[in-house]
Amino acid sequence: MPRHATPRRYLMCPPAHFKVTYSINPWMDPAKPVDVPLAIAQWEDLAGRYRALGHTVEELSPRPDLPDMVFAANGATVIDGRVLGARFAYRERAAEAEAHLDWFHSHGFAEIHEPAHINEGEGDFAVTASWILAGRGFRASPLSHGEAQEFFGRPVVGLDLVDPRYYHLDTALAVLDDAADSVMYYPDAFSAGSQAVLRRLFPDALIASEADAVALGLNAVSDGLHVLLPQAAVGLFEPLRSRGFEPIGMDLGELLKGGGSVKCCTQELR
């Protein structure tokens, strides 16, 4: 079937203050130095690629006391212009939630909900045509799923993550076409029951190998045609092309030191 890109609007935050001084996921090692100029160059390449594809990139101002702000996907979930704010699991990132809410308040978003339960935005919420897929197990509270369903008025499907390397849903699953319920995912990141749910909901899903999952190849962003993903996830390129997508490999190796890649850096303003 022919694929079509649709213009998107993204919120991103430059990694001007990115560093790894603590560890809140298995990817983070404070002993490994971060090359900030290289991280900025890689981030600018991603933002520039979005703009070259016809998308709008809004920028959130980074704060020196919040080194993980570059992972803007975690700051909120936006559907139909309605904003569900984040509530972070770790104190090191807690103040990011307020920074994001301040941005939404100052940019004309009228329906904004400050959550009662822990959720880390699009880290654990993925939006398809029919559902909101919601991860749990390492960060988000299961209670956040009902809160999202009530606020957005869309059915929420809970999925249990069981491998700490895939601590957020967006490290284990990517939405390829949000108009057609098309996804790719790594089964072993999920519990047996959640794997069964995914097979039922997405019988034609692209299944990723462990090698591509470990490369964070599922931390990807699609506009319905172009799929931007880590260039090291080489096993995903041909399967994507065979389904009519155009994969675009990106090098975000410095940001991988914080446990994130393309999607973690990209919050979609739907």
Backbone as CSV, one residue per row, in Angstrom:
resi,resn,N_x,N_y,N_z,CA_x,CA_y,CA_z,C_x,C_y,C_z
1,MET,0.847,-1.192,0.000,0.000,0.000,0.000,0.885,1.245,0.000
2,PRO,0.449,2.302,-0.714,1.254,3.525,-0.736,1.227,4.209,0.623
3,ARG,2.361,4.750,1.006,2.496,5.475,2.271,2.525,6.963,2.009
4,HIS,2.018,7.728,2.958,1.990,9.180,2.810,2.465,9.836,4.101
5,ALA,3.355,10.795,3.953,3.785,11.585,5.110,2.759,12.665,5.377
6,THR,2.517,12.942,6.642,1.658,14.062,7.021,2.474,15.025,7.872
7,PRO,2.288,16.323,7.683,3.072,17.311,8.432,2.843,17.160,9.935
8,ARG,3.911,17.209,10.678,3.856,17.056,12.126,4.430,18.300,12.801
9,ARG,4.071,18.446,14.061,4.622,19.513,14.895,5.258,18.858,16.116
10,TYR,6.528,19.145,16.317,7.281,18.503,17.379,7.816,19.535,18.369
11,LEU,7.955,19.105,19.610,8.617,19.904,20.641,9.915,19.203,21.007
12,MET,11.014,19.962,20.936,12.327,19.412,21.244,13.093,20.373,22.145
13,CYS,14.111,19.863,22.816,14.908,20.674,23.737,16.387,20.425,23.466
14,PRO,17.158,21.459,23.121,18.579,21.256,22.823,19.341,20.706,24.034
15,PRO,20.338,19.837,23.795,21.093,19.229,24.893,22.245,20.094,25.391
16,ALA,21.989,21.385,25.553,23.055,22.304,25.941,23.674,21.952,27.289
17,HIS,22.894,21.338,28.157,23.373,20.993,29.502,23.353,19.490,29.738
18,PHE,23.328,18.721,28.656,23.252,17.268,28.787,24.509,16.706,29.447
19,LYS,24.318,15.835,30.409,25.418,15.115,31.046,24.819,13.926,31.783
20,VAL,25.671,12.997,32.164,25.225,11.822,32.906,25.953,11.822,34.248
21,THR,25.269,12.328,35.253,25.875,12.412,36.590,25.183,11.497,37.585
22,TYR,24.129,10.814,37.150,23.413,9.854,37.971,22.934,8.736,37.051
23,SER,22.413,7.673,37.621,21.944,6.549,36.815,20.541,6.158,37.255
24,ILE,19.576,6.346,36.328,18.194,5.971,36.629,17.660,4.987,35.593
25,ASN,18.563,4.501,34.709,18.223,3.403,33.812,19.519,2.673,33.472
26,PRO,19.441,1.454,32.939,20.648,0.649,32.721,21.622,1.210,31.694
27,TRP,21.192,2.194,30.902,22.059,2.770,29.890,22.992,3.821,30.462
28,MET,22.651,4.380,31.601,23.366,5.529,32.148,24.551,5.083,33.000
29,ASP,25.736,5.584,32.663,26.953,5.284,33.412,27.702,6.593,33.631
30,PRO,27.644,7.157,34.848,28.314,8.430,35.109,29.819,8.394,34.860
31,ALA,30.403,7.204,34.770,31.841,7.100,34.517,32.192,7.374,33.057
32,LYS,31.189,7.350,32.179,31.442,7.592,30.763,31.223,9.076,30.451
33,PRO,32.251,9.782,30.019,32.097,11.214,29.749,31.188,11.469,28.550
34,VAL,30.517,12.611,28.578,29.631,13.029,27.493,30.292,14.161,26.716
35,ASP,30.287,14.046,25.417,30.805,15.087,24.534,29.630,16.001,24.169
36,VAL,29.489,17.100,24.897,28.325,17.964,24.715,28.273,18.578,23.314
37,PRO,29.373,19.125,22.764,29.289,19.648,21.392,28.841,18.594,20.380
38,LEU,29.287,17.351,20.560,28.846,16.296,19.653,27.360,15.991,19.853
39,ALA,26.915,15.961,21.118,25.491,15.737,21.391,24.639,16.822,20.740
40,ILE,25.098,18.070,20.826,24.362,19.179,20.214,24.325,19.024,18.703
41,ALA,25.453,18.651,18.100,25.499,18.473,16.649,24.559,17.351,16.193
42,GLN,24.531,16.255,16.941,23.641,15.150,16.589,22.182,15.566,16.739
43,TRP,21.874,16.291,17.799,20.506,16.775,18.018,20.095,17.740,16.906
44,GLU,20.997,18.641,16.533,20.688,19.608,15.473,20.469,18.905,14.136
45,ASP,21.174,17.807,13.917,20.969,17.031,12.693,19.559,16.448,12.663
46,LEU,19.112,15.945,13.821,17.755,15.394,13.894,16.713,16.487,13.683
47,ALA,16.842,17.606,14.388,15.881,18.699,14.229,15.874,19.223,12.796
48,GLY,17.063,19.327,12.203,17.161,19.798,10.828,16.517,18.838,9.845
49,ARG,16.642,17.545,10.130,16.028,16.556,9.252,14.503,16.666,9.313
50,TYR,13.956,16.854,10.507,12.505,17.050,10.613,12.065,18.245,9.766
51,ARG,12.773,19.330,9.900,12.384,20.545,9.165,12.513,20.335,7.658
52,ALA,13.553,19.622,7.229,13.730,19.355,5.806,12.607,18.495,5.246
53,LEU,12.007,17.676,6.100,10.887,16.829,5.683,9.558,17.574,5.734
54,GLY,9.573,18.843,6.124,8.366,19.655,6.128,7.653,19.754,7.459
55,HIS,8.297,19.288,8.518,7.681,19.321,9.841,8.085,20.590,10.598
56,THR,7.297,20.938,11.588,7.569,22.096,12.434,8.239,21.633,13.718
57,VAL,9.323,22.288,14.092,10.011,21.963,15.334,9.975,23.181,16.254
58,GLU,9.271,23.032,17.360,9.280,24.041,18.407,10.398,23.689,19.395
59,GLU,10.989,24.718,20.027,12.102,24.451,20.942,11.776,24.907,22.362
60,LEU,12.047,24.006,23.289,11.907,24.261,24.719,13.271,24.669,25.244
61,SER,13.341,25.753,26.005,14.628,26.247,26.500,15.195,25.302,27.556
62,PRO,16.445,24.853,27.382,17.042,23.946,28.361,17.406,24.672,29.648
63,ARG,17.402,23.930,30.745,17.784,24.481,32.046,19.030,23.768,32.551
64,PRO,19.997,24.523,33.070,21.266,23.909,33.470,21.151,22.886,34.585
65,ASP,20.090,22.978,35.380,19.928,22.035,36.487,19.163,20.781,36.090
66,LEU,18.783,20.682,34.800,17.987,19.545,34.338,18.655,18.934,33.095
67,PRO,19.676,18.101,33.289,20.460,17.592,32.156,19.703,16.662,31.227
68,ASP,18.575,16.090,31.679,17.811,15.162,30.846,16.685,15.835,30.073
69,MET,16.622,17.165,30.085,15.541,17.845,29.368,15.562,17.583,27.867
70,VAL,16.716,17.186,27.344,16.793,16.871,25.920,15.797,15.775,25.550
71,PHE,15.439,14.931,26.506,14.485,13.857,26.238,13.064,14.394,26.396
72,ALA,12.703,15.265,25.456,11.468,16.043,25.551,10.208,15.203,25.452
73,ALA,10.309,13.996,24.900,9.118,13.150,24.792,8.507,12.851,26.151
74,ASN,9.303,12.932,27.196,8.826,12.552,28.527,8.025,13.634,29.231
75,GLY,7.961,14.839,28.667,7.404,15.969,29.393,5.895,16.101,29.334
76,ALA,5.228,15.422,28.406,3.764,15.532,28.281,3.300,14.591,27.181
77,THR,1.981,14.411,27.098,1.344,13.730,25.974,0.272,14.667,25.444
78,VAL,0.283,14.912,24.143,-0.641,15.866,23.538,-1.454,15.162,22.459
79,ILE,-2.773,15.178,22.613,-3.682,14.581,21.637,-4.832,15.554,21.408
80,ASP,-5.093,15.870,20.137,-6.180,16.800,19.784,-6.040,18.135,20.517
81,GLY,-4.798,18.564,20.722,-4.554,19.836,21.383,-4.715,19.816,22.889
82,ARG,-5.047,18.660,23.446,-5.203,18.524,24.893,-3.900,17.986,25.483
83,VAL,-3.475,18.567,26.578,-2.157,18.283,27.142,-2.289,17.565,28.478
84,LEU,-1.789,16.339,28.533,-1.648,15.624,29.795,-0.202,15.790,30.236
85,GLY,0.003,16.515,31.313,1.349,16.748,31.802,1.985,15.489,32.347
86,ALA,3.253,15.602,32.698,4.009,14.473,33.240,4.168,14.620,34.745
87,ARG,4.411,13.483,35.384,4.836,13.439,36.783,5.925,12.371,36.840
88,PHE,7.152,12.816,37.090,8.302,11.928,36.937,8.504,11.025,38.142
89,ALA,9.034,9.838,37.860,9.257,8.846,38.912,10.451,9.188,39.785
90,TYR,11.456,9.868,39.204,12.686,10.167,39.932,12.807,11.660,40.197
91,ARG,13.274,11.988,41.390,13.377,13.402,41.788,14.325,14.174,40.871
92,GLU,15.325,13.466,40.281,16.298,14.159,39.428,15.632,14.822,38.224
93,ARG,14.486,14.300,37.809,13.813,14.847,36.630,12.506,15.554,36.974
94,ALA,12.131,15.594,38.221,10.795,16.069,38.608,10.484,17.466,38.094
95,ALA,11.453,18.369,38.131,11.189,19.758,37.747,10.973,19.930,36.252
96,GLU,11.291,18.914,35.460,11.026,19.008,34.026,9.536,19.168,33.740
97,ALA,8.705,18.557,34.577,7.258,18.620,34.350,6.771,20.061,34.349
98,GLU,7.236,20.849,35.306,6.824,22.254,35.388,7.334,23.051,34.194
99,ALA,8.559,22.759,33.758,9.106,23.466,32.602,8.256,23.233,31.358
100,HIS,7.803,22.006,31.180,6.939,21.700,30.046,5.582,22.388,30.187
101,LEU,4.987,22.310,31.355,3.684,22.945,31.542,3.764,24.452,31.311
102,ASP,4.849,25.074,31.753,5.030,26.509,31.508,5.035,26.793,30.013
103,TRP,5.682,25.925,29.238,5.738,26.125,27.787,4.337,26.024,27.192
104,PHE,3.579,25.036,27.593,2.229,24.871,27.040,1.321,26.041,27.427
105,HIS,1.412,26.491,28.661,0.597,27.632,29.087,0.933,28.887,28.276
106,SER,2.192,29.056,27.922,2.613,30.263,27.215,2.478,30.151,25.702
107,HIS,2.034,28.990,25.210,1.902,28.809,23.767,0.470,28.472,23.351
108,GLY,-0.481,28.916,24.142,-1.867,28.891,23.704,-2.623,27.595,23.890
109,PHE,-2.072,26.649,24.626,-2.798,25.402,24.896,-3.743,25.628,26.078
110,ALA,-5.024,25.414,25.838,-6.023,25.770,26.853,-6.393,24.612,27.758
111,GLU,-6.413,23.396,27.217,-6.821,22.231,28.007,-5.578,21.483,28.486
112,ILE,-5.195,21.756,29.714,-3.967,21.190,30.288,-4.316,20.525,31.609
113,HIS,-3.918,19.271,31.737,-4.208,18.507,32.959,-2.908,18.156,33.671
114,GLU,-2.788,18.580,34.915,-1.642,18.192,35.733,-1.970,16.859,36.402
115,PRO,-1.190,15.824,36.142,-1.572,14.477,36.562,-1.416,14.241,38.055
116,ALA,-2.252,13.361,38.564,-2.150,12.932,39.949,-1.206,11.746,40.095
117,HIS,-1.016,10.995,38.986,-0.253,9.753,39.045,0.973,9.833,38.139
118,ILE,1.984,9.048,38.455,3.233,9.092,37.710,3.034,8.623,36.273
119,ASN,3.406,9.492,35.349,3.539,9.120,33.941,4.670,9.971,33.376
120,GLU,5.397,9.425,32.432,6.495,10.169,31.831,6.231,10.399,30.346
121,GLY,5.043,10.993,30.128,4.673,11.445,28.796,4.702,10.357,27.752
122,GLU,5.227,10.706,26.595,5.267,9.757,25.490,6.329,8.682,25.682
123,GLY,7.036,8.734,26.800,7.875,7.595,27.129,7.038,6.334,27.267
124,ASP,5.892,6.462,27.922,5.030,5.299,28.161,3.652,5.398,27.541
125,PHE,3.349,6.451,26.792,2.086,6.541,26.060,2.387,6.617,24.564
126,ALA,1.837,5.691,23.799,1.980,5.690,22.343,0.590,5.747,21.723
127,VAL,0.410,6.636,20.757,-0.916,6.901,20.203,-1.053,6.254,18.832
128,THR,-2.047,5.374,18.689,-2.386,4.798,17.395,-3.767,5.311,16.995
129,ALA,-4.248,4.860,15.837,-5.569,5.314,15.379,-6.666,4.903,16.345
130,SER,-6.545,3.715,16.937,-7.631,3.160,17.739,-7.418,3.240,19.242
131,TRP,-6.152,3.294,19.681,-5.868,3.167,21.107,-4.751,4.103,21.556
132,ILE,-4.667,4.255,22.860,-3.451,4.743,23.487,-2.800,3.527,24.140
133,LEU,-1.622,3.162,23.695,-0.878,2.077,24.313,-0.103,2.662,25.487
134,ALA,-0.142,1.979,26.621,0.411,2.549,27.845,1.312,1.539,28.543
135,GLY,2.589,1.869,28.666,3.540,0.997,29.325,3.489,1.133,30.836
136,ARG,3.890,0.066,31.511,3.993,0.093,32.966,5.006,-0.975,33.382
137,GLY,5.522,-0.817,34.583,6.453,-1.802,35.081,7.717,-1.208,35.665
138,PHE,8.164,-0.063,35.107,9.392,0.546,35.602,9.204,2.009,35.993
139,ARG,8.409,2.762,35.270,8.223,4.180,35.578,6.750,4.511,35.850
140,ALA,5.908,4.416,34.833,4.532,4.898,34.957,3.728,4.069,35.953
141,SER,2.881,4.761,36.690,1.939,4.082,37.582,0.788,3.510,36.760
142,PRO,0.334,2.294,37.077,-0.856,1.772,36.388,-2.058,2.704,36.533
143,LEU,-2.101,3.478,37.609,-3.216,4.412,37.811,-3.215,5.533,36.772
144,SER,-2.058,5.780,36.156,-1.995,6.828,35.131,-2.763,6.432,33.879
145,HIS,-2.984,5.131,33.687,-3.692,4.690,32.487,-5.153,5.128,32.522
146,GLY,-5.787,4.938,33.669,-7.168,5.391,33.804,-7.277,6.901,33.730
147,GLU,-6.273,7.578,34.277,-6.268,9.045,34.229,-6.181,9.529,32.782
148,ALA,-5.352,8.882,31.975,-5.234,9.261,30.567,-6.512,8.964,29.801
149,GLN,-7.105,7.824,30.062,-8.338,7.464,29.369,-9.451,8.454,29.679
150,GLU,-9.549,8.841,30.937,-10.593,9.791,31.334,-10.366,11.158,30.704
151,PHE,-9.107,11.593,30.631,-8.811,12.924,30.096,-8.962,12.975,28.580
152,PHE,-8.437,11.965,27.891,-8.451,11.992,26.429,-9.709,11.379,25.827
153,GLY,-10.440,10.567,26.595,-11.623,9.913,26.056,-11.302,8.903,24.982
154,ARG,-10.150,8.271,25.114,-9.732,7.230,24.173,-9.398,5.968,24.962
155,PRO,-9.665,4.792,24.399,-9.354,3.558,25.128,-7.848,3.403,25.325
156,VAL,-7.471,3.058,26.550,-6.067,2.866,26.905,-5.812,1.376,27.115
157,VAL,-4.770,0.870,26.485,-4.393,-0.540,26.596,-3.076,-0.621,27.365
158,GLY,-3.102,-1.248,28.536,-1.910,-1.370,29.359,-1.014,-2.508,28.895
159,LEU,0.294,-2.251,28.893,1.280,-3.234,28.474,2.385,-3.302,29.523
160,ASP,2.711,-4.503,29.975,3.703,-4.686,31.032,5.100,-4.888,30.452
161,LEU,6.012,-4.012,30.863,7.412,-4.116,30.469,8.160,-4.930,31.522
162,VAL,9.020,-5.850,31.084,9.658,-6.765,32.029,11.188,-6.754,31.962
163,ASP,11.768,-6.082,30.980,13.225,-6.031,30.830,13.669,-4.607,31.156
164,PRO,14.519,-4.407,32.182,14.877,-3.045,32.596,15.580,-2.225,31.531
165,ARG,16.144,-2.861,30.500,16.743,-2.091,29.409,15.678,-1.308,28.649
166,TYR,14.469,-1.834,28.683,13.351,-1.192,27.986,12.401,-0.654,29.049
167,TYR,12.876,0.379,29.702,12.219,0.926,30.891,11.031,1.805,30.541
168,HIS,10.966,2.262,29.312,9.829,3.009,28.784,9.276,2.269,27.566
169,LEU,7.993,2.438,27.309,7.375,1.816,26.148,8.064,2.241,24.857
170,ASP,8.511,3.491,24.778,9.084,3.976,23.523,10.476,3.426,23.226
171,THR,11.009,2.594,24.125,12.245,1.878,23.810,11.960,0.487,23.258
172,ALA,10.699,0.054,23.336,10.338,-1.311,22.952,9.282,-1.372,21.859
173,LEU,8.670,-0.235,21.524,7.583,-0.202,20.538,7.540,1.160,19.875
174,ALA,7.295,1.164,18.579,7.143,2.416,17.847,5.899,2.353,16.976
175,VAL,5.189,3.460,16.909,4.031,3.567,16.019,4.532,3.999,14.647
176,LEU,4.235,3.197,13.631,4.692,3.486,12.275,3.674,4.292,11.476
177,ASP,2.404,4.017,11.690,1.349,4.729,10.969,0.185,4.908,11.931
178,ASP,0.029,6.117,12.458,-1.004,6.342,13.462,-2.392,6.473,12.838
179,ALA,-2.473,6.353,11.534,-3.783,6.332,10.874,-4.230,4.914,10.563
180,ALA,-3.349,3.941,10.790,-3.682,2.574,10.393,-3.275,1.536,11.436
181,ASP,-3.035,1.947,12.652,-2.676,1.007,13.721,-1.505,0.110,13.313
182,SER,-0.456,0.716,12.791,0.731,-0.016,12.356,1.872,0.264,13.332
183,VAL,2.484,-0.817,13.862,3.551,-0.652,14.848,4.684,-1.636,14.563
184,MET,5.813,-1.378,15.218,6.884,-2.373,15.315,7.275,-2.469,16.786
185,TYR,7.683,-3.682,17.217,8.013,-3.859,18.627,8.930,-5.048,18.828
186,TYR,9.491,-5.131,20.041,10.373,-6.225,20.440,9.638,-7.064,21.470
187,PRO,9.198,-8.256,21.131,8.334,-9.024,22.032,8.904,-9.287,23.419
188,ASP,10.194,-9.611,23.511,10.749,-10.024,24.797,10.839,-8.888,25.814
189,ALA,10.561,-7.669,25.396,10.501,-6.564,26.349,9.220,-6.602,27.180
190,PHE,8.244,-7.434,26.746,6.921,-7.450,27.353,6.635,-8.777,28.053
191,SER,5.722,-8.721,28.997,5.255,-9.936,29.660,4.540,-10.829,28.651
192,ALA,4.354,-12.110,29.010,3.686,-13.049,28.111,2.273,-12.584,27.762
193,GLY,1.558,-12.091,28.756,0.195,-11.624,28.500,0.166,-10.413,27.594
194,SER,1.105,-9.497,27.794,1.152,-8.303,26.942,1.576,-8.657,25.527
195,GLN,2.450,-9.653,25.383,2.781,-10.124,24.038,1.537,-10.657,23.330
196,ALA,0.706,-11.368,24.063,-0.525,-11.891,23.474,-1.459,-10.766,23.050
197,VAL,-1.540,-9.731,23.870,-2.362,-8.568,23.521,-1.843,-7.910,22.246
198,LEU,-0.538,-7.725,22.163,0.047,-7.090,20.981,-0.195,-7.931,19.729
199,ARG,-0.077,-9.241,19.844,-0.352,-10.093,18.685,-1.794,-9.967,18.238
200,ARG,-2.707,-9.826,19.204,-4.124,-9.717,18.878,-4.442,-8.365,18.228
201,LEU,-3.875,-7.309,18.782,-4.156,-5.968,18.269,-3.433,-5.676,16.958
202,PHE,-2.207,-6.221,16.833,-1.356,-5.872,15.692,-0.802,-7.151,15.051
203,PRO,-1.653,-7.937,14.418,-1.190,-9.219,13.854,-0.159,-9.044,12.747
204,ASP,-0.114,-7.868,12.135,0.828,-7.639,11.037,2.002,-6.768,11.459
205,ALA,2.247,-6.639,12.748,3.325,-5.782,13.241,4.687,-6.233,12.731
206,LEU,5.594,-5.288,12.608,6.992,-5.597,12.304,7.652,-6.005,13.621
207,ILE,8.225,-7.188,13.659,8.846,-7.702,14.875,10.350,-7.460,14.816
208,ALA,10.866,-6.766,15.814,12.288,-6.427,15.851,13.096,-7.532,16.515
209,SER,14.342,-7.673,16.085,15.264,-8.616,16.705,15.854,-8.003,17.971
210,GLU,16.489,-8.845,18.787,17.145,-8.327,19.982,18.250,-7.341,19.621
211,ALA,19.012,-7.630,18.570,20.110,-6.744,18.175,19.592,-5.356,17.833
212,ASP,18.494,-5.277,17.123,17.949,-3.964,16.760,17.304,-3.278,17.955
213,ALA,16.705,-4.045,18.850,16.134,-3.462,20.060,17.230,-2.897,20.951
214,VAL,18.340,-3.628,21.095,19.457,-3.167,21.919,20.084,-1.897,21.345
215,ALA,20.007,-1.725,20.043,20.488,-0.497,19.408,19.498,0.650,19.569
216,LEU,18.434,0.418,20.335,17.312,1.359,20.521,16.651,1.704,19.187
217,GLY,16.641,0.713,18.287,16.019,0.935,16.993,14.538,1.197,17.047
218,LEU,13.891,0.816,18.142,12.458,1.061,18.285,12.164,2.432,18.867
219,ASN,13.184,3.150,19.251,13.020,4.524,19.720,13.029,5.431,18.482
220,ALA,11.966,5.283,17.709,11.886,5.843,16.363,10.681,6.775,16.236
221,VAL,10.712,7.608,15.207,9.613,8.536,14.918,9.225,8.384,13.454
222,SER,7.936,8.235,13.199,7.424,8.099,11.837,6.401,9.187,11.543
223,ASP,6.429,9.695,10.318,5.406,10.651,9.883,4.389,9.977,8.962
224,GLY,4.410,8.653,8.951,3.531,7.884,8.076,4.231,7.363,6.845
225,LEU,5.376,7.953,6.529,6.203,7.503,5.406,7.665,7.367,5.830
226,HIS,8.228,8.465,6.299,9.623,8.464,6.731,9.711,7.968,8.175
227,VAL,10.640,7.058,8.429,10.862,6.545,9.780,12.285,6.896,10.179
228,LEU,12.425,7.813,11.113,13.730,8.200,11.610,14.065,7.310,12.800
229,LEU,15.206,6.633,12.721,15.575,5.663,13.744,17.086,5.600,13.860
230,PRO,17.606,5.036,14.956,19.052,4.921,15.110,19.688,4.147,13.949
231,GLN,20.772,4.680,13.414,21.383,4.070,12.241,21.972,2.693,12.537
232,ALA,22.228,2.409,13.822,22.801,1.106,14.175,21.787,-0.037,14.094
233,ALA,20.513,0.291,14.000,19.466,-0.749,13.940,19.310,-1.229,12.502
234,VAL,20.386,-1.806,11.975,20.450,-2.103,10.542,19.429,-3.161,10.112
235,GLY,19.024,-4.026,11.027,18.086,-5.075,10.661,16.674,-4.600,10.410
236,LEU,16.383,-3.347,10.748,15.023,-2.831,10.560,14.827,-2.135,9.217
237,PHE,15.911,-1.798,8.559,15.787,-0.964,7.368,15.062,-1.681,6.232
238,GLU,15.488,-2.898,5.903,14.861,-3.597,4.790,13.408,-3.981,5.096
239,PRO,13.093,-4.482,6.310,11.680,-4.751,6.615,10.810,-3.497,6.520
240,LEU,11.339,-2.358,6.905,10.566,-1.121,6.767,10.344,-0.786,5.292
241,ARG,11.396,-0.903,4.502,11.247,-0.608,3.066,10.238,-1.561,2.419
242,SER,10.253,-2.801,2.832,9.346,-3.770,2.223,7.888,-3.462,2.525
243,ARG,7.661,-2.668,3.573,6.302,-2.260,3.933,5.955,-0.882,3.396
244,GLY,6.826,-0.316,2.587,6.541,0.970,1.955,7.040,2.185,2.693
245,PHE,7.753,1.985,3.795,8.307,3.112,4.543,9.690,3.484,4.018
246,GLU,10.116,4.680,4.344,11.454,5.143,3.981,12.254,5.370,5.258
247,PRO,13.082,4.392,5.668,13.861,4.557,6.886,14.995,5.561,6.694
248,ILE,15.235,6.347,7.713,16.315,7.337,7.710,17.146,7.121,8.968
249,GLY,18.363,6.677,8.798,19.219,6.400,9.945,19.811,7.666,10.533
250,MET,19.748,7.773,11.835,20.275,8.928,12.549,21.330,8.471,13.563
251,ASP,22.351,9.291,13.746,23.379,9.005,14.748,23.147,9.899,15.960
252,LEU,22.643,9.296,17.026,22.453,10.002,18.295,23.224,9.267,19.396
253,GLY,24.424,8.832,19.044,25.211,8.018,19.943,25.521,8.662,21.284
254,GLU,25.719,9.976,21.302,25.996,10.632,22.581,24.766,10.609,23.485
255,LEU,23.591,10.794,22.918,22.384,10.812,23.728,22.001,9.421,24.198
256,LEU,22.474,8.397,23.475,22.246,7.025,23.927,22.863,6.791,25.312
257,LYS,23.884,7.582,25.660,24.502,7.454,26.983,23.522,7.801,28.103
258,GLY,22.451,8.505,27.753,21.403,8.815,28.721,20.210,7.876,28.609
259,GLY,20.287,6.931,27.668,19.211,5.962,27.516,18.135,6.377,26.547
260,GLY,18.454,7.288,25.632,17.435,7.747,24.696,17.987,7.950,23.301
261,SER,17.078,8.011,22.327,17.471,8.257,20.944,16.411,9.139,20.274
262,VAL,16.038,8.793,19.043,15.202,9.681,18.233,13.887,10.039,18.925
263,LYS,13.114,9.041,19.324,11.811,9.317,19.918,11.939,10.033,21.248
264,CYS,12.895,9.640,22.065,13.037,10.294,23.377,13.241,11.793,23.229
265,CYS,13.847,12.202,22.112,14.121,13.623,21.894,12.939,14.372,21.279
266,THR,11.853,13.657,20.994,10.795,14.205,20.142,9.418,14.013,20.764
267,GLN,8.814,15.106,21.185,7.428,15.068,21.649,6.526,15.578,20.534
268,GLU,5.491,14.804,20.195,4.613,15.233,19.107,3.462,16.059,19.666
269,LEU,3.247,17.209,19.045,2.147,18.100,19.452,0.985,17.851,18.499
270,ARG,0.160,16.896,18.853,-0.927,16.476,17.961,-2.080,17.475,18.011
